[in-house]
Amino acid sequence: MDAQEVETLKALMEWEAGRSAPPEGFPHLPDMPAARYTSQAYFNLEQEHIFRKSWLFAAHIDEVPEPGCFMRWHNAGDPIIIVHGMDGVVRAFYNTCRHRGAPVVTEDKGRSPRLMCGYHNWTYKTDGSLIGVPERQDFPPDFDMSCRGLIPVRCEMFGNCIFVNFDEGAKSLLDWLGPLADEWAEFRFDKVRLAARHSFELNCNWKVAMEANMEVYHVPYIHPDTVAPLVDSKRNVNHFYPNGHARMLAPAPQQTDREHVRAIDSPPEWQPIETVGELGRTATQSYTLFPNWVSPLSNFFVPPLLFWPTGLGTTRLELVTMALDWGDAPAPDLWTVPDASKPNGRDMSPIILEDTQFGEAIQKSMESQGFKSVPLSYQEARIYSFHQNCDRMIGTDAIPEELRVAQVIGKEWVWPNDPRVELMRREQAPEDV
């Protein structure tokens, strides 16, 4: 991010604090249908079109660090194997033997130069090709092993992060990321290690859980003692990107007596990412990577929160911390704290508990006759933009009319466009003369 862009963003934060209404020309956001959170039909469309066609974070290279390493992954429904091939290439396959459909891998993680189905010992190389069939003489002479390899799933990497996509015709991961790939370069995704990864089950729709992390309107009320003292929600600047991604940028409150504060501060023993620029060091910025990744990024960590739908009213929340090598110190864990009473020995940190505390109650309330529609403010426009992209991924014609959102946020508000910059300059022009 060059110096001019940084200065423009800093000026926009001040301009946002001074406005008395939504920016001139910003569209009125119609109420969203309430049933988008409670309709099984809409949930099924999300599963079929959004989670089958988007790039999804699956793993970090530290989880399959060496050739022959593999891991199971099933957060998006179908069981998958992530394999670090003996040739050094990381691939993904359906965890389904081409013989009788048994899982090829039954361990969560392991290492082997071959993948062998335990049912009949059909054996595959780490590139997915079938190389061993017991009792080969009992199959027809024209039985072609070359076309019986494991079925691949699209798999690409951004730095050390491994993403998968079930859609063979999907655009590349870099094209999916778009401008985020350039903006994220300073955070050294190619250097950060996996420090922590824990999952928790929530009793609410995945969008209910995720949207608590897509606006700062709630910060003074849900986080009065944790986030509110460290984030100036009045100076928050939202940006929309192609493919449904978004960014929130907010400075610390001006009255703070600390030089640099963010919503999530870091212990002094953490290794800083020296390439991170001014805003990453001094402000709180959080990115939404469509469809289910939300992460603040700073000069100390890359800590995504991942929201995986497990049912219409249930969600698996994954809390991940990535950071530069911590040497002999304990691995940093931004989002969880020790709790021996929990199955994995961890519990959510206070900030995450604050964001998730009302999820189940909200879901039950949404399922009542009293929940009619969702009116969103300008500060919540990232949520509306997200829903617009959900419908575009599904295809508006495939969605019952009573469940659709109107496509009112146009391309003129999507990167690289931002009418607020011209509005700000026009308003400041008389003072500059």
C-alpha positions in Angstrom: 0.0 0.0 0.0 1.7 3.2 -1.1 1.9 6.4 0.9 -0.8 8.2 -1.1 -3.3 5.4 -0.5 -2.5 5.4 3.2 -3.1 9.1 3.5 -6.3 8.8 1.6 -7.6 6.1 3.9 -6.6 8.1 7.0 -8.5 11.1 5.6 -11.5 8.9 4.9 -11.5 7.7 8.5 -11.8 11.3 9.6 -14.4 12.1 6.9 -16.5 9.2 8.1 -16.4 10.5 11.6 -17.7 13.9 10.5 -20.6 12.8 8.3 -24.2 13.3 9.5 -25.8 10.9 7.0 -24.8 8.1 4.7 -22.6 9.3 1.8 -24.4 11.1 -1.0 -25.4 8.6 -3.7 -25.1 5.5 -1.4 -28.1 3.3 -2.2 -30.9 2.7 0.2 -30.6 -0.8 1.5 -34.0 -2.6 1.3 -34.9 -4.9 4.2 -33.5 -8.4 3.7 -36.0 -11.3 4.0 -35.9 -12.9 7.4 -36.1 -16.4 6.0 -32.6 -16.2 4.6 -31.5 -17.4 8.1 -34.3 -20.0 8.7 -35.2 -21.4 5.3 -34.0 -25.0 4.6 -34.5 -24.3 0.9 -32.2 -21.3 0.9 -29.7 -23.2 3.1 -29.6 -26.0 0.5 -28.9 -23.5 -2.3 -26.0 -22.1 -0.2 -24.5 -25.5 0.1 -24.9 -26.4 -3.5 -23.7 -23.2 -5.1 -21.7 -21.1 -2.5 -19.7 -23.8 -0.7 -19.3 -25.9 -3.9 -18.0 -23.0 -6.1 -15.9 -20.8 -3.7 -12.3 -21.2 -2.7 -12.3 -22.5 0.9 -9.4 -22.4 3.3 -8.6 -26.0 4.1 -5.2 -26.3 5.7 -1.8 -24.7 6.4 1.4 -26.3 5.0 2.5 -27.0 8.5 -0.3 -29.6 8.7 1.2 -31.5 5.8 4.8 -30.3 6.0 6.8 -33.0 4.2 6.3 -35.2 1.1 4.1 -38.1 1.9 2.2 -36.2 4.6 -1.6 -36.2 4.4 -4.6 -35.0 6.4 -8.4 -35.5 6.3 -10.7 -32.5 5.8 -14.4 -32.5 5.8 -15.5 -29.0 6.8 -17.5 -28.5 3.5 -19.3 -31.8 3.5 -17.6 -34.2 1.2 -14.6 -36.0 2.8 -11.3 -34.9 1.3 -7.7 -35.8 1.6 -5.0 -33.1 1.5 -1.8 -34.7 0.3 1.8 -33.4 0.1 3.0 -35.4 -2.8 6.3 -37.2 -3.0 7.0 -34.8 -5.9 6.5 -31.8 -3.6 3.1 -30.8 -5.0 0.2 -30.3 -2.6 -3.0 -31.8 -3.9 -6.5 -32.6 -2.7 -8.6 -35.7 -3.5 -12.0 -37.1 -2.6 -11.3 -39.5 0.2 -13.2 -42.2 -1.7 -11.6 -45.4 -3.1 -12.4 -46.0 -6.8 -13.3 -49.6 -6.0 -16.2 -49.9 -3.6 -16.3 -46.3 -2.2 -14.5 -46.9 1.1 -12.4 -44.1 2.6 -8.8 -44.4 1.5 -7.6 -42.6 4.6 -9.1 -43.3 8.0 -6.5 -41.4 10.2 -6.8 -37.7 10.7 -3.1 -37.2 9.8 -0.3 -39.4 8.7 2.7 -39.9 6.4 3.2 -42.5 3.8 4.6 -42.7 0.2 1.4 -44.6 -0.7 -2.2 -44.3 0.1 -3.9 -47.7 0.7 -7.6 -48.4 1.1 -7.9 -50.7 4.1 -11.0 -52.5 2.6 -9.3 -54.3 -0.3 -5.8 -52.8 -0.3 -6.2 -50.8 -3.5 -3.1 -48.6 -3.5 -2.6 -45.1 -4.8 0.5 -42.9 -5.3 0.5 -39.5 -3.6 -0.4 -38.0 -7.0 -3.6 -40.0 -6.9 -2.8 -42.6 -9.6 -3.9 -46.2 -8.9 -0.8 -48.5 -8.8 -2.0 -51.6 -6.9 -5.0 -53.9 -7.3 -4.9 -57.2 -5.4 -5.9 -60.3 -7.4 -5.5 -58.3 -10.6 -6.1 -61.5 -12.6 -9.8 -61.6 -11.5 -10.6 -58.3 -13.3 -11.2 -58.2 -17.0 -8.1 -58.0 -19.3 -9.1 -54.6 -20.5 -9.4 -53.2 -16.9 -7.7 -49.8 -17.2 -6.0 -48.7 -14.0 -4.9 -45.4 -15.5 -8.4 -44.1 -15.4 -9.2 -45.3 -11.9 -7.1 -42.9 -9.9 -8.4 -40.8 -7.0 -10.7 -38.1 -8.1 -9.0 -34.7 -7.6 -10.4 -31.6 -6.0 -9.1 -28.2 -7.1 -6.3 -27.2 -4.8 -4.1 -24.1 -4.8 -2.0 -22.2 -2.4 -1.6 -18.6 -1.3 1.6 -18.5 0.6 1.5 -21.2 3.2 -2.3 -21.5 3.1 -4.0 -24.3 1.2 -7.4 -23.7 -0.4 -9.7 -26.1 -2.2 -12.6 -25.6 -4.6 -15.1 -28.3 -5.7 -15.8 -26.5 -9.0 -13.5 -27.8 -11.7 -14.4 -24.7 -13.8 -13.7 -22.1 -11.1 -11.4 -19.2 -11.7 -7.9 -19.5 -10.1 -7.4 -18.7 -6.5 -5.4 -15.6 -7.3 -8.2 -14.3 -9.6 -10.7 -15.1 -6.8 -8.6 -13.1 -4.3 -8.3 -10.2 -6.8 -6.8 -7.1 -5.2 -6.6 -8.8 -1.8 -3.7 -10.8 -3.0 -1.7 -7.6 -3.5 -2.9 -6.0 -0.2 -2.0 -9.2 1.7 1.5 -9.3 0.4 2.8 -7.2 3.3 1.5 -9.8 5.8 3.8 -12.5 4.5 1.4 -15.4 4.1 4.4 -17.2 2.7 6.3 -17.0 6.1 3.6 -17.3 8.8 3.4 -20.7 10.6 0.3 -22.4 12.0 0.3 -21.7 15.7 -3.2 -22.8 16.7 -6.3 -24.2 15.2 -9.4 -25.1 17.3 -13.1 -25.7 16.6 -16.2 -25.0 18.5 -19.9 -25.8 17.8 -22.4 -23.0 17.8 -26.2 -23.4 17.7 -27.0 -20.8 15.1 -27.0 -20.3 11.4 -23.5 -19.7 10.0 -24.5 -16.2 8.8 -25.7 -15.2 12.2 -22.3 -16.2 13.7 -20.3 -14.6 10.9 -22.1 -11.3 10.6 -21.2 -10.5 14.2 -17.7 -10.0 12.8 -18.7 -8.0 9.8 -19.7 -4.7 11.4 -18.7 -2.4 14.2 -22.2 -1.1 15.0 -22.4 -3.6 17.9 -18.9 -2.8 19.3 -20.0 -0.3 22.0 -22.7 -2.6 23.3 -21.3 -6.1 23.1 -17.6 -5.2 23.7 -17.7 -2.2 26.1 -14.6 -3.3 28.0 -12.7 -5.2 25.3 -12.9 -3.9 21.8 -14.7 -0.5 22.3 -11.8 1.2 24.2 -9.5 0.2 21.3 -11.6 0.8 18.1 -13.2 4.1 17.1 -16.3 2.8 15.4 -17.3 6.3 14.2 -14.1 6.4 12.1 -14.7 3.0 10.6 -14.3 2.8 6.8 -15.8 -0.1 4.9 -14.7 -1.2 1.4 -16.2 -3.7 -1.0 -14.2 -5.9 -3.3 -15.0 -8.1 -6.3 -16.2 -11.7 -5.6 -17.9 -10.6 -2.4 -14.8 -9.8 -0.3 -14.7 -6.7 2.0 -12.5 -4.8 4.4 -13.1 -2.8 7.6 -10.5 -0.3 8.7 -10.8 1.6 12.0 -8.3 3.6 14.0 -7.9 3.7 17.8 -10.0 6.3 19.7 -8.3 9.7 19.7 -8.5 10.0 23.4 -6.3 6.9 24.1 -3.2 7.4 26.1 -1.4 4.6 24.2 0.6 5.3 21.1 -0.7 2.4 19.0 -3.7 0.3 19.8 -5.8 -2.2 18.0 -8.8 -4.3 18.8 -6.5 -7.3 19.3 -3.1 -6.3 20.8 -0.1 -8.7 20.9 2.2 -9.7 23.6 5.7 -8.1 23.3 7.4 -11.4 22.8 5.6 -12.1 19.5 7.8 -11.8 16.4 6.7 -8.8 14.4 6.2 -9.0 10.6 8.5 -6.2 9.6 7.0 -5.7 6.1 3.6 -4.6 7.4 2.9 -0.9 6.7 1.5 1.9 8.8 -2.2 1.0 8.9 -1.4 -2.6 9.7 0.7 -1.4 12.7 -1.6 1.3 14.0 -5.2 0.5 13.0 -7.6 -2.4 13.2 -8.3 -3.8 9.8 -10.4 -6.9 9.2 -11.0 -8.6 5.9 -14.0 -10.8 4.9 -12.9 -13.4 2.3 -16.0 -14.7 0.8 -17.7 -16.9 1.8 -16.7 -17.7 5.4 -13.3 -16.2 6.4 -13.1 -13.1 8.6 -9.7 -12.0 9.8 -8.0 -9.0 11.4 -4.5 -8.6 10.0 -1.6 -6.9 11.7 2.1 -6.8 12.0 1.9 -9.7 14.5 -0.6 -12.2 13.2 -2.9 -13.7 10.5 -5.8 -15.1 12.6 -8.8 -16.1 10.5 -12.1 -17.0 12.0 -13.9 -19.6 9.7 -17.6 -20.3 9.8 -18.6 -23.7 8.5 -22.4 -24.5 8.2 -23.1 -27.9 9.7 -26.9 -27.6 9.5 -29.5 -24.9 9.0 -29.2 -23.8 12.7 -25.7 -25.1 13.6 -22.2 -23.9 12.8 -18.6 -25.0 13.4 -16.4 -22.1 14.3 -12.7 -22.6 13.6 -10.3 -20.2 15.4 -6.9 -20.1 13.7 -3.7 -18.3 14.6 -0.8 -17.9 12.2 2.3 -16.0 13.1 6.0 -15.8 12.4 8.2 -18.5 14.0 8.0 -18.2 17.8 11.1 -20.3 18.4 11.2 -22.0 21.8 8.4 -19.9 23.3 4.9 -21.3 23.6 3.0 -21.2 20.3 0.8 -18.1 20.2 -3.0 -18.6 20.3 -4.9 -15.4 19.8 -8.5 -16.7 20.0 -8.6 -19.3 22.7 -7.6 -19.8 26.3 -6.9 -22.9 28.4 -9.9 -24.7 29.8 -9.4 -28.3 31.0 -13.2 -28.8 31.1 -13.5 -28.5 27.3 -13.0 -31.5 25.0 -10.0 -29.9 23.3 -8.7 -28.3 26.5 -9.4 -24.8 25.2 -12.2 -22.3 25.3 -13.0 -19.2 23.3 -11.3 -16.0 24.3 -13.5 -13.3 26.0 -13.9 -11.3 22.7 -15.1 -14.4 20.8 -17.4 -15.3 23.7 -18.9 -11.9 23.5 -19.5 -12.2 19.8 -21.1 -15.7 20.1 -23.0 -15.4 23.4 -26.3 -14.5 21.8 -26.1 -16.8 18.7 -28.4 -19.5 19.9 -31.0 -17.1 21.4 -30.9 -15.0 18.1 -31.5 -18.2 16.1 -34.5 -19.1 18.2 -35.8 -15.6 18.0 -35.4 -15.6 14.3 -37.5 -18.7 14.0 -40.4 -17.0 15.6 -43.3 -15.3 13.9 -41.9 -12.0 15.2 -38.9 -12.0 12.9 -40.1 -10.4 9.6 -37.2 -8.7 7.9 -33.7 -7.3 8.4 -33.2 -3.5 8.0 -29.4 -2.7 7.7 -27.6 0.6 8.2 -24.8 2.1 6.2 -22.4 0.8 8.8 -23.8 -2.7 8.2 -23.5 -2.5 4.4 -20.7 -5.1 4.3 -23.4 -7.6 5.4 -25.7 -6.5 2.7 -23.0 -6.7 0.0 -22.2 -10.2 1.3 -25.8 -11.3 0.8 -25.8 -9.8 -2.7 -22.9 -11.9 -3.6 -24.5 -15.0 -2.1 -27.4 -14.5 -4.4 -25.1 -13.9 -7.4 -23.2 -17.2 -6.6 -26.5 -19.1 -6.4 -28.1 -17.3 -9.4 -31.0 -15.0 -8.7 -33.3 -17.0 -10.9 -32.8 -20.1 -8.8 -33.9 -18.3 -5.6 -37.6 -17.9 -4.7 -38.5 -14.2 -5.1 -39.4 -13.9 -1.4 -35.9 -14.9 -0.4 -33.8 -12.7 -2.7 -32.1 -9.5 -1.9 -32.1 -6.6 -4.3 -28.8 -5.9 -6.1 -28.6 -2.3 -5.1 -24.9 -1.8 -4.3 -23.5 -1.4 -7.8 -20.0 -1.7 -9.2 -19.5 2.1 -8.7 -19.1 1.2 -5.0 -16.8 -1.8 -5.5 -13.0 -1.6 -5.7 -11.3 0.2 -7.4 -14.2 2.6 -7.3 -15.0 4.6 -4.2 -17.3 7.7 -4.6 -16.5 8.8 -1.1 -13.0 9.9 -2.1 -14.4 12.4 -4.6 -17.1 13.5 -2.1 -14.5 14.1 0.5 -12.3 16.1 -1.8 -15.2 18.2 -3.0 -16.2 19.0 0.5 -12.7 19.9 1.5 -11.9 22.0 -1.6 -13.2 25.4 -0.3 -10.9 25.1 2.7 -7.9 24.3 0.5 -8.3 27.4 -1.7 
